[in-house]
Structures are given as C-alpha cells and as structure tokens.
Amino acid sequence: MFTSQIKIPATYMRGGTSKGVFFKLTDLPAAAQQPGKARDNLLLRVIGSPDPYGKHTDGMGGATSSTSKTVILSKSSKPEHDVDYLFGQVAIDKAFIDWSGNCGNLTAAVGAFAISNGLVDAERIPQNGLCTVRIWQANIGKTIIAHVPMTAGEVQETGDFELDGVTFPAAEVQIEFLDPAADEGEGGGAMFPTGNLVDDLEVPGIGTFKATLINAGIPTIFVNAVDIGYTCTELQDAINSDAAALARFETIRAYGAVKMGLIQDISEAAARAHTPKIAFVAPPQSYVASSGKTVAESEIDLLVRALSMGKLHHAMMGTAAVAIGTAAAIPGTLVNLAAGGGAREAVRFGHPSGTLRVGAAAAEVAGQWTVTKAIMSRSARVLMEGWVRVPGDCF
C-alpha cells in the first residue's frame, strides 16, 4: 500500500530578498507542533530536502539559502507581544534544519501574515495607516517591531518602495530590531564576545586576519576584503564558482565560531551552518551590480559581501544588515573603519544586488557598548496561499 498525501494550510511569502513557506503552528499535524524529528522531517519534505541534485524540484524550496526557509507562527505567549516567530533555515543537500538564528528578511512578512491570519487582536489593527506588530523572535529571544501599512482594513502589499535584490516595487515595511545585541545563549551574552572591537583571528593553514566578532542581529564575523584577496566588488559567481574559496571561507567561519564561544571545536561548525555569518568589508568604490546598474562610490559608505549557508548571498541577509549597522555605529570596528571611521547613526552599504541603508543607535556605557535598536526598511508580499501536500508517512 502506498501512503496518501496529506495537505497542510500554508502561505508562500516573499519577505525582503528571501522567500519561504509560512505556517500557523496550530495548522501543523499534532506530531509537528513540537520541536523534534517529526517537525524537521515534515519541513524538509515541504522544501524538498535533502536534494543531491541541488534543485528542489520536488518541493517548495528554491535551491538557494534565500529561498530554502520555513516559518512557524503562533499567537504570542509573551506579554506585550502579538506573535511568536520561529524560523528554520533548511539545508539543501542534507537532512538538516538550523534553528540557531533569525531571518531578518522574512521578518518583514511576519507582521503581514500575523494580521491576515488572526494572530493580532482586531482592536490593534487600524483600517488605514500603520499597524504596529510586536514580534517575539523565538530563535534568539528578541523583540522586533514591524510597522505594516494598512488600507481599507487589509494589509497593503503594493507600493512604490524599491529594494535592491527584488525585481518589483512594493509597500514599505519598517522594522525595528530592539536590543539586537547579546542574543540569548550566544557567546555568553556579550555584543563583542571576546571583549575586543578587533581581534587577530588565527586560522591554521590559511593565515591570521583582523576580525570584528559581533553578536548583533545575528552572530557575524567581519574581515577586511583586502586581507583575504578580494576587492568587495565581487558578485555571486566570482565566489560561488570557486570551491577552494568557499572551503576557505568555511574554515575561517569555523575558527571564528570557536573564538566567539558559539562552538567548542571546529568540527561542530557543520551542524551550525546558519550561524555565525561571515562577511568581508572594504571602503567604497564604484562597481556594477548583478542587475547591470552601476553603483557609484558616492552613493555608498562602504562595501560588504556576506556568505549564508556556505555561499555568497545575492544581496544581504536582514540580520547581517543589523550586524553591519550596529558595527558601523561603533568607532573602531572593521565595519566602522571601512566606512571612514567616527560616529555614525546610519550607513548605506553596497552589496551584490545594489545598496541598502540601515541605522543603529549605539552608546558606550561604563566601557561597554550597547545598542538600543537597529532600523531598516523591507517589503513583503503573499505569493501563494492554500495548502502544501506531503506524503503522509514523511514525518
């Protein structure tokens, strides 16, 4: 006997430069409403992983780190919050879901989904204007505020806000990441886990590099592009087609993760592919983005390239943008120095698809740097809603 397929209510959404499959927790099969093997197996089958062909032909995934994502939402259990947001980064070629961090891009879609699916109390939703959605990010234990535009009682998705890395304009969603540093359980709770703004990161067999190791938005390792042989104007293919380069980046990331206290041994890095991120920075210069448009040196404060799940990202992860904005606001970090140094509350950086502006409010108190919030704008849109189908015995 062959097992029948089951269908599960789901929504396929774009958030920022990512897209993923969104679920209400209570719509999942009972066995998958709790963390564990059943949930992971179900979501892997939804996305179509593991796929040795690397195409996700038999699933909802898009065969890139930006499009192999799942989100589970529920009415919040936290006081003064509307929705609990749990994010799963699904590996493409292996049976693994990383629950260790947030997706800042998909955060832009969480508010819209929550409003449209009854997770926000009706009295908090205006007919017109902005709906303030208070999100509890369950992966990292942080509060995020999304300001979602409303028109005639419905979430407004269309508009004229343009986001590099996204083809069509849409409605702007402003996101505030409150107290983005010192994620719960990450590196002992410090924004700079080593206590330094810049460290010497020794990577056996590769070299020793200046690095800024920061927990803000998502744990991130920043190195100077010039120190690793790049200009920071590279597009995806220049990195992702070079297997040796990807292996070097992963080795640097593993040693950085140990230095940050996220893992005890580099052998553990493979089981923690989503975090930390690794990025490289450089002072501004003109380059041609992946869309073919020229980004002028005068338009940007610095250049940043970042890797996600072992590949150069086509634009910028939202959580990494928070790390960039936070580090840029603190004089002396590699990010701040690449942007010209000094105090700054916002930066516009160049990434492979274009530019992005992010702001952060930083202050030094008793010798310790703190950041109250980081702010950036994204957009979101429902692509499809209905049911996903999976074999009934897959979980």
N, C-alpha and C positions, 0 to 999 in steps of 0.2 A: 504493500500500500504506500502510495505517495502522500506526503503531508500537504494539506491545503495551505494556501497563503492566508494570512490574516491582514486586516487593514487597520491602520492607526492614524487618527487625526493628526495632521501636521501642516506646517506652513513653511514654504521655501522663501527665504528673505535675503535681500542684499542689505548689508549694513556697512557703510563706508566702502572700503575697497575689498571687502570679503563677502561671502555669502554662505549660508548654512541652512540646516533643517531645524526648525523650531518646534518644540513640543510643550504642551501643558503636562506637568507631572502627572496629574490625575487621569490623563488620556493614555498613558503608557500601560502596558499589561502589568498586572499586580507584581509579578516577579521582577520587573524592571523599574519599579517605583523606588527601589532602594539601591544604594551603591553596591556594586559587585559584578560578578561574572555574567549574570543574566543581562544586566543593563548594558555592559560593554559589548557582549555578543550581539545584542539586538541592534545597537547603534552602528557597530561595524558592518552589519549586513545592510542596514539602511544606506550607508555611504558607499558600500561596495568594496570594503577592505577585508582582508589583505588582497591586493591585486598585483600579481607578479608581472602583469603587462603594464602596470602603471598608468592605466587609462580610466578606471572606474566606469567601464562600460555597463556593468550590471549593478549600478547603484546611483545614488543621488550626488555623490561626490564629483568634484571637478578635477581630480588628479593633481591638485596643487595644494600647498599649505593654506592658501587663502580661501579655498573652496571645499576643504575636507573638514567641515566643522559641524558640531551639533550643539544645540542649546536646549536646556530644560528649565522651564519657568513655573513658578507657583506663587500663590498669594503669600506675602511675606509673613514669616514667623517673628520678625523683629519689630519692636515698637518704632513708630515714626517712619516706617518703610512701607512701600506698596507691593513690591515684587522681589522674590528671591531669584537670582540669576546664576545658573550653573552652566559652565562652558566645558565642552570636551573637544580637544584637538585630536582628530583621528589620523593615525599614520596611514600612509598609502600602501606600502608594500609589506607591512607586518600587522599582526593582530594586536594592536596596541592603541589605547586612548590615553592621552596625557591630560590629567585633571589638575595639574600643578599651577596653572595660571589663568589669567583672564584673556579675552579677546576684546580689545578696545574698539575695533571697528564694528563688530556685531553689537556692541553696547548701544550703538545708535539705533538699532532695530528693536531692542528690548522694550523701550518705552511704548513704541507704536503697537507691538504685539500685546503688551500688557493692557493697554487701553482697549483695544479691539476685542480682547478675549476675556473681559470681565474681571481682570486682576487688579484694577484700580477702582476704588469706590466712586460711584457715579457722581457724588457731590463734589469730588475733586476734579472733575472733568468739565472745563468750560465749553460752551457752544462754539465760541470763537476766541482766538488768541493762543496763548501757550499753556499747555498742561505740564505741570511740574511732576515728573515721575521719580519717586525716591526708590532707588535700586540698591538692594543688598547683594553685593558680588560675593557669592558663597565660596568660590575657589580660594579667594585671598582675604576674605573677611573685611571688605571695604565698602564704603558708601559712595555711590555715584548718582548724580542728579542729571536727568535728561529733560530738556525743555522741548517738548513735542508740539509742533504747530497744529491747531485745530481749526476747521472750517465747517460751519453748519453741523456741529456735533460729531464730525468724522475726522479721523487723522488725515491731515493734509500731506500727501506724498509728492505731489508735483510742485515744481517751483523753478526758480532761475539760479539756484546755488550750484556752482560748478566745483567739482572736486577732482583734482588731477588723479588719474588712475581709474576714473569712472567715466564711461562714454557720454551719458546723457545727464543734463541738469535735473535737479530735484529740489525738494524743500529742505531748508537748512535745519539741522538739529544740533543745538549747542549742548555740549556735555561737560560737566564739571566732575573731576575726579577729586574727591575730598580726602585730605591727608593721604596722598598717594604713596608716600614713602613707608618703609618699615612694614612690609606686608607680614601678616601673621605667620610665624614659623619660618620666615625667610631670613637666613643669615643672622639669626639671633635678634631680629627686630630692628637693626640699625640701617639707616639710609646708606651709609658707607660702611659695610661690614668689617672692613679692615681698619677703619678709623682714619683712612687717608683719602684725600681727593684724587691723588695719583699714586699708583703702585708700580713697582717693577714686577711684571708677570713673567716668570721663567717657564719656558716651555721646552723641555728636553728634546733635542734633535731639531728644533726649529729656531729658537732664539729667545732673547729676553726683550720684552716690549713694555713701553709705558702704557698703562691702562687705568681707566677710571671704572671702578666696580661699584655699581649703584643699584639700590633697591628702590625703585620709584615707578609706579605703573606696572612694571614687570622687572625682575632682576635682569640687568643688562651689563655686558662687558663692552666698553668703548676702547678702541685702539686708534692710533693715527694711521691713516691710509698709507702715507709715505713709508712708514716703518715696516709695512708688510708688502710693499712693492706695487701699490695701486695709487691712482690719482683721485679716486672717489667720483669720477665721472662715468664709471663703468655701468653698462646696462646688464640685464639678466644673463644674456648668453655668454658674455665675457667671463662670468664666474661659473655659471651652472653647467657649461660645456667642458669645464676643466676639472676632471675628477681629482687630480692631485691637489688643486686649490681647495676644493670642498673638504678633502680629508684634512688639510692643514687647518682650515677654519674650525672643523670639529674638534681637532686636538687642542687648539687654543681655547675653545669654548669649554672643553672638559677640565683643563687645568685652571681656567678662570672660575669654574663652578666650585672646584675644591677650595680655591683661595677665598671664595665668598662664603664658604661654610655650607653650601647647599647640598654637597655630596662629600663623602669621606674619601672616595677613591675614584680615579678617572674611569674605572670600569663601570661605574654606576651612571655615567652620563647618557648612555644609550637608552636607559629606561626613563630618562628625564629630558626628552628631546625638545619639548616646548619651552622649557626654561633651564638656564638663563638664555637670553638672546645675545648674539654677538654682532657688533656694528663697528664700522670704521668711519672716521670723520676727516675732513680737510677744510681749509679756508675756501671761500667762494671762488669759483671760476665758471665761465660760460661753458655750456655743453648742450648737446641735442638729446632731448628726452625720447622715450620709446615711442611716443606719438608722432615724432618727427619735428615737433616745435622746439625752437631754441629757448633755453632758459638762460637769461643774461646774468652775468656776475652781479650786476647792480640790483637784481631782483631778490637776491638771497643773502643771508648772513653766513651760511656755511653749507657744506655738502655732507650728506650722510647716506650710507648704504648699510642695510641690515639683512641678516640671514634669519630665516624662520624654517624650522624643521629641516635643516640641512641644505637649504637652497636660498639664493639671493631673492629677496622679496621684490615683487614687481612695483611696489610703491613704498608704503611704510605701515607697519603694524601700529594700530592705535595705541597700544600700551607702550610700545617702544617710543612713540612720539611723546608720550608723557615723560618717559625717562629722558628724552632729548631736551624737552622744555625745562625739566627740573634741573638737569645737569648744566644747561646753558645759563640758568639763573644764578648759579653758584660760582663766583670767581675762582679760577684756578683749576677747574676740571678740564679735561681734554676737549670736551664739547664747548665749554665757555671760551677756551683759548682759541679754538678753531674759528669761533665767531668773532674774534677780535679782543676778547677779554673784557673785564669790567662788569659792572652791574647791569642787568637787563631783565625786563619782565616778560619779554616775548621774543621769539625768533621765527624767521621764515627760512626753512631749510630746503635744499634741493635733493630730490630722490629720483629714482629711475623714471618715474612717470611724470614728474613735474615738481611742484612746490607745495609746501604745507606750512601753515602758521600755527604755532602752539605757544601758549603763555603759561607762566607759573609764578606764584607768589612765594618767594623764599626769604628766610630771615635766619640770622645766626643768633642763637640764644645760649648764653653760658658756654660758648665754644662749640656748640652743636648746631648743625644746620637743620632747619625744619622747613617743610613746605606745606602750606595750608590747603592749597588746591592747584590743580592744573586744568586748563580750559582749552578745548578745541572744538571746531565745528565739523560735523559729518552730515551725511544724509542716509536715508533708508527707504526701502520700497518692498512691498509684497510682490513676489514674482509668480507664486502659485500657491493655492491653498486647497486642501481637501484631505486625502489620505495617502500615506505611503503603504506599500504592500511588501511583506517579507514572508518567507516560508515559516510556517507555524512552529517548526522544530529548531529554528536557528538560535534560540536562546534558552 
